[in-house]
Amino acid sequence: MVARERRADLLTVREVLDELGGVSRRTFYRWRELGLAPSCIRLPNGELRVRRTVLNAWLEDRAEGAA
């Protein structure tokens, strides 16, 4: 059960794009180039993952009216 919860905490790029309302893959990778995307984890197979907590914090930082 813990491993499943840990996997659920790590989002694929596709899941992140869906959470962001359909942002394109190209835009996400451009944000990465510019240092604007949420921090990612690169797995040994080269795939990227984003922790749910990191994505949530990243979104909070970009909320309009954020201090």
RAFEN-V773862 format. One line per field, one symbol per residue. burial: b if it has 16 or more other ideal C-beta (glycine too) atoms within 10 Angstrom, else e. Layout:
burial: ???
This chain:
burial: eeeeeeeeeebebeebbeebeeeeeeebeeeeeeeebbebeeeeeeebbbbeebbeebeeeeeeeee
